[in-house]
Amino acid sequence: MMASYYDQDPNDKNSYIKTVAMCVAAASLVVLLFLVILYVNSDRNTTNAPQNVSRQEEEEEDDILKDSHNITSDELDFWNDVKKPVKTENEEEGELTEYKDPELEEGNDGQSSGDDRIAKEQTDKENKKENREDTDSTEDNGDTDETGETLNKEIKDDKEYDKDKYVAIEDESGKKTYYEIIEDVPKNDYDLENNLINENGMLAYNDSKRESIKGVDLSKYNGTVDFNKLKEAGVRFAMLRLGSRGYGSGKISLDEKFVEYAQNAQMAGILTGAYFYSQAVNETEAVEEANYIVGAVSGFNVKYPIAIDLERVSGDTARTDKLTNKERTAIVKMFCDTVKGYGYTPVIYASLEMLVGGLNIEELGDYDIWLADEKIPTEYPYRFSMWQYNTQGHIDGITGDIDLDISFIDYEKK
């Protein structure tokens, strides 16, 4: 029979106790080391974890970009060959110089010092804050505030509305905002009341000075298009969406139908132009978008304008939501100047609301306007050269709705 623990020799007992104690200490040390390692790894993972970005911002593009090819400017062969032009004061007409980021100073390989950049960013933030405070405290009086925003004049009763003095904008809820017509901005001289003609669902305009040209604008959502039938229906030009920038991600994507449409349109004898759905938030991005579209159309015989497409994003937040009229106008001017520098005709595509309420239209007199307004006749008072008058048109050669346009200028001969 085995001896009990209490019957053992005292020396053996002490040895046994020491052995057990050492085992317990060793086990405790192992557990402690494990916990320390676990804590360090947990802290490291927490530190390196990405910030909490909304799923929509991280994964979702605007409706225009859904299901599109994920082609970016960096992946296109023409991108590295495209220079960014901007004219200088002493530059001769038609010559180009390399674009320089206005936010970067000379020296240090084009980069400003860290202290200068931090100081500049702080100054910019303070200026923007002051501008917002000025905007909030300024009454609507039809003038222009220090931020460059055109302010609308309050009209309490629609009976006071004079079409010769104001432009009325109605939102989705039916609320009207009235913008005073700026005297110094050139007006259009179309007699739309008397000289518009409906020809099989397509508008035409004819007066003693000009005869309109029928056109359409297309994107990948129009699917298969028979351009020969469009030509037979009287379509002479097509504005094709070349690409777009995501309103959440800011990524640039190429419209997967552009090349097909451009080739088939030209084979059918339909002249082409191109447009880019912009979500640029500064002038640098405007130049990027202009270079992108110019580089992509360089292989096609583009006769009609290259357009910057400005639209507000409804029902969701967008990276351009906080742009002021002054900032948005500067972006548009930079895009147009860059396109013009390459020898193409720039045009600004925008709704009546965007033109009178979202831009400083008095600064855009050097550029053609492509008006989007389905009210016939339009009440847009200022000069415009193209008009998208219907987004639910129907023509032989295409299934479903199609955007219908007319041009008051023959850009092939311009």
Summary of the structure (lengths in Angstrom):
residues: 414
radius of gyration: 31.6
end to end distance: 117.1
largest distance: 128.4
contacts: 1165
relative contact order: 0.12
helix: 36%
strand: 20%
